[in-house]
Amino acid sequence: MLSFDKLMKAKTLLGLHDKATLSEIKTRYKNMMHQWHPDKHPEDPEGAHAMSAQINEAYATLLEYCSAYEYNFDEAFLKEQTLTPQEWWTKKFGGR
């Protein structure tokens, strides 16, 4: 089970807002891995390697959370499950 503290640390490390999408998470991960690649830091390759490891761990934590999330955000599923205003009214108050 993921702890809330670990999840928040992962989001903070990657600089994500509370409502970040999976696409935003992946983009931020790729950008940070590119930024912290050891080849880009010849003066401190060990520090860059350590930061890359932290970024990988944060990304894995967020992906674990997303895979365990109980709601389905597939666009086709949402369209199928969403009621039109007329359908909502009829369901809530019945037909005329």
GUDOSE-121194 format. One record per residue: residue in three letters; x, y negated, z of N, C-alpha, C in turn. Coordinates in Angstrom, 1 decimal, padded with zeros to 4 digits. Last residue first. Layout:
N
REC residuo     nX     nY     nZ    caX    caY    caZ     cX     cY     cZ
REC     ala      X      Y      Z      X      Y      Z      X      Y      Z
...
This chain:
96
REC residuo     nX     nY     nZ    caX    caY    caZ     cX     cY     cZ
REC     arg -042.4 -012.9 -017.9 -043.6 -013.8 -017.8 -044.8 -013.1 -017.6
REC     gly -040.2 -010.8 -015.9 -040.7 -011.3 -017.2 -041.9 -012.2 -016.9
REC     gly -038.0 -011.6 -013.1 -039.0 -010.8 -013.9 -039.5 -011.5 -015.1
REC     phe -036.0 -012.9 -011.9 -037.4 -013.3 -011.6 -038.5 -012.5 -012.3
REC     lys -033.6 -011.6 -012.6 -033.7 -012.2 -011.3 -035.2 -012.4 -010.9
REC     lys -034.0 -010.7 -015.2 -033.6 -009.7 -014.2 -033.8 -010.3 -012.8
REC     thr -034.6 -013.1 -016.4 -035.6 -012.0 -016.4 -035.3 -011.0 -015.4
REC     trp -032.2 -014.5 -016.0 -033.5 -015.0 -015.5 -034.5 -013.9 -015.4
REC     trp -030.4 -012.9 -017.5 -030.2 -013.2 -016.0 -031.6 -013.6 -015.4
REC     glu -031.4 -013.1 -020.1 -031.4 -011.8 -019.4 -031.3 -012.0 -017.9
REC     gln -031.0 -015.9 -020.5 -032.4 -015.3 -020.5 -032.4 -014.0 -019.8
REC     pro -028.2 -016.1 -020.3 -029.0 -016.8 -019.4 -030.5 -016.2 -019.3
REC     thr -026.9 -012.7 -020.7 -027.2 -014.0 -021.3 -028.0 -014.8 -020.2
REC     leu -024.5 -011.0 -018.7 -025.9 -011.3 -019.1 -026.0 -012.6 -019.7
REC     thr -021.8 -008.9 -019.1 -022.3 -010.2 -018.9 -023.7 -010.4 -019.5
REC     gln -020.8 -006.4 -020.0 -021.4 -006.5 -018.6 -022.0 -007.9 -018.3
REC     glu -019.8 -006.9 -022.5 -020.8 -005.9 -022.4 -021.6 -006.0 -021.0
REC     lys -017.8 -008.7 -022.0 -018.9 -009.1 -022.8 -020.1 -008.1 -022.7
REC     leu -016.1 -007.1 -020.4 -016.8 -008.2 -019.8 -018.0 -008.7 -020.7
REC     phe -015.3 -005.2 -022.3 -016.0 -004.7 -021.1 -016.8 -005.9 -020.5
REC     ala -013.9 -006.8 -024.1 -015.1 -006.1 -024.6 -015.9 -005.6 -023.4
REC     glu -011.8 -007.7 -022.4 -012.8 -008.6 -023.0 -014.0 -007.9 -023.4
REC     asp -011.0 -006.3 -019.3 -011.0 -006.1 -020.7 -012.1 -007.0 -021.3
REC     phe -010.8 -006.4 -016.6 -010.8 -007.7 -017.3 -010.7 -007.5 -018.8
REC     asn -012.0 -004.6 -013.9 -011.6 -004.5 -015.3 -011.8 -005.8 -016.0
REC     tyr -010.9 -004.4 -010.6 -011.8 -005.0 -011.6 -011.2 -004.8 -013.0
REC     glu -009.0 -003.5 -008.7 -010.2 -002.8 -008.9 -011.2 -003.3 -010.0
REC     tyr -005.6 -003.2 -009.1 -006.7 -004.1 -009.0 -008.0 -003.4 -009.4
REC     ala -003.4 -001.7 -009.6 -004.3 -001.2 -008.6 -005.5 -002.0 -008.4
REC     ser -002.0 -003.1 -011.5 -002.5 -001.8 -011.9 -003.5 -001.2 -010.9
REC     cys -001.3 -005.4 -010.0 -002.3 -005.5 -011.1 -002.8 -004.2 -011.5
REC     tyr  000.5 -004.3 -008.2 -000.7 -004.9 -007.7 -001.8 -005.0 -008.8
REC     glu  002.5 -003.5 -010.0  001.8 -002.5 -009.1  000.5 -003.1 -008.6
REC     leu  003.2 -006.0 -011.0  002.6 -005.0 -011.9  001.9 -003.9 -011.1
REC     leu  004.4 -007.1 -008.7  003.2 -007.7 -009.3  002.5 -006.7 -010.3
REC     thr  006.5 -005.4 -008.3  005.5 -005.5 -007.3  004.2 -006.1 -007.9
REC     ala  008.0 -005.8 -010.7  007.5 -004.4 -010.4  006.4 -004.5 -009.3
REC     tyr  008.7 -008.4 -010.2  007.9 -008.1 -011.4  007.2 -006.7 -011.2
REC     ala  010.4 -008.2 -008.0  009.2 -009.0 -007.9  008.2 -008.6 -009.1
REC     glu  012.4 -006.6 -009.1  011.6 -006.1 -008.0  010.3 -006.8 -007.9
REC     asn  013.5 -008.3 -011.0  012.9 -007.0 -011.4  012.0 -006.4 -010.4
REC     ile  014.4 -010.3 -009.3  013.4 -010.6 -010.3  012.7 -009.4 -010.8
REC     gln  016.4 -009.0 -007.9  015.3 -009.5 -007.2  014.1 -009.8 -008.2
REC     ala  018.1 -008.4 -010.1  017.5 -007.3 -009.3  016.3 -007.8 -008.6
REC     ser  018.9 -011.0 -010.8  018.2 -010.2 -011.7  017.5 -009.0 -011.1
REC     met  020.3 -011.7 -008.5  019.1 -012.4 -008.8  018.2 -011.6 -009.8
REC     ala  022.5 -009.9 -008.7  021.6 -009.8 -007.6  020.3 -010.5 -007.8
REC     his  023.6 -010.9 -011.1  023.1 -009.5 -011.1  022.1 -009.3 -009.9
REC     ala  024.3 -013.4 -010.3  023.3 -013.3 -011.3  022.7 -011.9 -011.3
REC     gly  026.3 -012.7 -008.4  025.1 -013.5 -008.0  024.0 -013.3 -009.0
REC     glu  028.1 -011.4 -010.1  027.5 -010.7 -009.0  026.2 -011.4 -008.5
REC     pro  029.0 -013.5 -011.8  028.2 -012.4 -012.4  027.5 -011.5 -011.3
REC     asp  029.8 -016.4 -011.8  029.2 -015.6 -010.7  028.4 -014.5 -011.2
REC     glu  030.8 -017.3 -014.2  031.5 -017.8 -012.9  031.0 -017.0 -011.7
REC     pro  029.1 -016.4 -016.2  030.5 -015.8 -016.1  031.2 -016.2 -014.8
REC     his  026.2 -016.3 -016.7  026.8 -016.8 -015.5  028.2 -016.1 -015.3
REC     lys  025.2 -015.0 -018.8  025.0 -016.5 -018.8  025.7 -017.1 -017.6
REC     asp  025.6 -012.4 -018.3  026.4 -013.0 -019.3  026.3 -014.5 -019.3
REC     pro  023.5 -011.8 -016.4  024.9 -012.0 -015.9  025.8 -012.6 -017.0
REC     his  020.5 -013.7 -016.7  021.4 -012.7 -017.2  022.8 -012.9 -016.8
REC     trp  018.7 -015.7 -015.9  019.6 -015.1 -014.9  020.5 -013.9 -015.4
REC     gln  017.2 -016.3 -018.2  018.0 -017.4 -017.5  019.0 -016.8 -016.6
REC     his  016.1 -013.9 -018.8  017.0 -014.5 -019.8  017.8 -015.5 -019.1
REC     met  014.5 -013.6 -016.6  015.6 -012.6 -016.8  016.6 -013.1 -017.8
REC     met  012.8 -015.8 -016.9  013.7 -015.7 -015.8  014.8 -014.7 -016.0
REC     asn  011.4 -015.0 -019.2  012.2 -016.2 -019.2  013.2 -016.2 -018.1
REC     lys  010.2 -012.6 -018.4  011.1 -012.6 -019.5  012.0 -013.8 -019.5
REC     tyr  008.5 -013.6 -016.3  009.5 -012.6 -016.0  010.6 -012.6 -017.1
REC     arg  006.8 -015.3 -017.7  007.7 -015.9 -016.7  008.8 -014.9 -016.4
REC     thr  005.5 -013.4 -019.3  006.3 -014.5 -019.9  007.3 -015.1 -018.9
REC     lys  004.2 -011.9 -017.4  005.2 -011.3 -018.3  006.1 -012.3 -018.9
REC     ile  002.5 -013.8 -016.2  003.5 -013.1 -015.4  004.6 -012.5 -016.3
REC     glu  000.9 -014.5 -018.4  001.8 -015.5 -017.8  002.9 -014.9 -016.9
REC     ser -000.4 -012.1 -018.8  000.4 -012.6 -019.8  001.4 -013.7 -019.3
REC     leu -001.9 -011.9 -016.5 -000.8 -010.9 -016.7  000.1 -011.4 -017.8
REC     thr -002.2 -015.2 -015.1 -002.7 -014.0 -015.8 -001.5 -013.1 -016.0
REC     ala -002.5 -016.7 -011.9 -001.7 -016.4 -013.1 -002.2 -015.2 -013.7
REC     lys -003.6 -018.0 -009.7 -004.5 -017.4 -010.7 -003.7 -017.1 -012.0
REC     asp -001.6 -019.0 -008.1 -002.4 -018.0 -007.6 -003.3 -017.3 -008.7
REC     his  001.5 -019.4 -010.1  000.3 -019.9 -009.4 -000.6 -018.8 -009.0
REC     leu  004.9 -018.4 -009.8  003.6 -018.3 -010.4  002.5 -018.9 -009.5
REC     gly  007.7 -018.1 -009.4  007.1 -019.4 -009.6  005.7 -019.4 -010.2
REC     leu  008.9 -015.8 -008.7  008.7 -016.0 -010.1  008.1 -017.3 -010.4
REC     leu  008.9 -016.2 -005.9  010.2 -016.0 -006.7  010.0 -016.3 -008.1
REC     thr  006.1 -016.2 -005.5  007.0 -017.4 -005.2  008.3 -017.3 -006.0
REC     lys  005.4 -013.6 -006.1  004.8 -014.7 -006.8  005.6 -016.0 -006.7
REC     ala  006.9 -012.2 -004.1  007.1 -012.0 -005.5  006.6 -013.1 -006.4
REC     lys  005.8 -013.2 -001.8  007.2 -013.5 -002.1  007.5 -013.3 -003.5
REC     met  003.2 -012.2 -002.0  003.4 -013.6 -002.0  004.9 -014.0 -002.3
REC     leu  003.7 -009.4 -001.8  003.1 -010.0 -003.0  003.3 -011.5 -003.1
REC     lys  004.7 -009.3  000.8  005.6 -008.9 -000.3  005.0 -009.5 -001.7
REC     asp  002.5 -010.1  002.2  003.7 -010.9  002.3  004.6 -010.6  001.1
REC     phe  000.6 -008.1  001.8  000.3 -009.4  001.3  001.6 -010.3  001.2
REC     ser  002.0 -005.0  000.7  001.7 -005.9  001.8  001.5 -007.3  001.1
REC     leu  000.6 -002.2 -000.9  001.3 -003.4 -001.0  001.0 -004.4  000.2
REC     met  000.8  001.2  000.0  000.0  000.0  000.0  000.9 -001.2  000.0
